């Protein structure tokens, strides 16, 4: 397992949830929810402040594994971020992370309206924790690295 904090990003059309891990890469915790229009600049500033090992962005695929409009949107966001930050940006399959977050809030008795400001953070925590657990289990970095030219590697 590589040492170093990571940032997790759940990209939505209106809001972007941010999570981070501890320096050992063991536990993901919520950071904040950002407005989509200012998210790129805010994440770049967080990268400068926190100096993470990498940024993990959720790749929203359809249940069958096929690309959707949300997939293309998240990939474009990831490429834009990769241009702006000095650390690697990786994309990790995030199927059902928002659904899991909503189910957790529902079980805790929170209404949909009260979830609005934090659901994206919770989805980012689920995404990042999954990536951390995957790396720990498999011994390789999760997902694929975003190339600023639009292709991916490893």
Secondary structure by P-SEA (a helix, b strand, c coil): ccbbbbbbbbbcccbbbbbbbcccccbbbbcccccccaaaaaaaaaaaaacccbbbbbbcccccccccaaaaaaaaaaaaaaacccbbbbbccccaaaaaaaaaaaaaccccccccccaaaaaaaaaaaaaaaaaaaccccccbbbbccccccc
